[in-house]
Amino acid sequence: MALTASMIYAKSQGAIIREGSFQCHWCAAPCSSSYLHDDYPRTLDYPKNKWMAKRPGEPYICIGCWLYHRKRLTISFLDGKYEDVQCPMDHSWWITERESFAISESCYHKLLRILLRPPRTFVLGLKTKENISNLLHLFITNDVSILREDTPLFFTLNNIPHEFNTYELKEALRGNIKGRVPGVSALLNLFGSKTIKNADLEGLIKRKRGRPKIEDEETNPSQKIIAISGLCNTFP
């Protein structure tokens, strides 16, 4: 089964993912009956699926969604800062299987550098409007086996999905803005010219010849095994 954003968030929190016979009310991931959903009751006063639950008829939620919906906890930011008594839904998030960090404006320069050389598995949910909740079950999981500069990657901005790739992001940072996918423009607008100017990007956006590079070739064991196997096959 494909990884959901809630599964990755749960892993980042050190939680054990237990599958069950139900599907999560919010994200549709397999779940047990441990946690009842915290959505509005479906009555005549609330007939609509206000928060866009993927399984509005299911009564239970998964451990990842339960953890994310907590109202009062200490959260860590990407720039190393902390803040107490916070709800995750009130913040932007960078999430991997090992860690999750909230994102504020002071984190933009670091986030930009990460997005130029991202890991193979990550989730990015950005929020700029105060009057909306940042919904984990609407986040899009990036989980690719081979990551090239032209590999499509996804994030949400105010719960709306966007697409980008590192090649187009680098080209836009060089000043070649025309014709870029909307997701790249959204990122540039979010970061702003001051962040881009002060992010020390020279080594990351240096132009190289040839095909788009596989960013994590050195850390991809499966590719090394294939290369060795191919070499061995050349001998009798």
Secondary structure as GFF3:
##gff-version 3
##sequence-region A 1 236
A	DSSP	alpha_helix	5	12	.	.	.	ID=ss1
A	DSSP	beta_strand	22	23	.	.	.	ID=ss2
A	DSSP	beta_strand	30	31	.	.	.	ID=ss3
A	DSSP	beta_strand	35	36	.	.	.	ID=ss4
A	DSSP	beta_strand	60	61	.	.	.	ID=ss5
A	DSSP	alpha_helix	63	68	.	.	.	ID=ss6
A	DSSP	beta_strand	73	76	.	.	.	ID=ss7
A	DSSP	beta_strand	82	86	.	.	.	ID=ss8
A	DSSP	three_ten_helix	88	90	.	.	.	ID=ss9
A	DSSP	beta_strand	92	95	.	.	.	ID=ss10
A	DSSP	beta_strand	100	103	.	.	.	ID=ss11
A	DSSP	three_ten_helix	105	107	.	.	.	ID=ss12
A	DSSP	alpha_helix	108	116	.	.	.	ID=ss13
A	DSSP	beta_strand	121	126	.	.	.	ID=ss14
A	DSSP	three_ten_helix	136	138	.	.	.	ID=ss15
A	DSSP	beta_strand	141	143	.	.	.	ID=ss16
A	DSSP	beta_strand	153	157	.	.	.	ID=ss17
A	DSSP	beta_strand	160	164	.	.	.	ID=ss18
A	DSSP	alpha_helix	166	173	.	.	.	ID=ss19
A	DSSP	alpha_helix	182	197	.	.	.	ID=ss20
A	DSSP	three_ten_helix	217	219	.	.	.	ID=ss21
A	DSSP	alpha_helix	221	232	.	.	.	ID=ss22
###
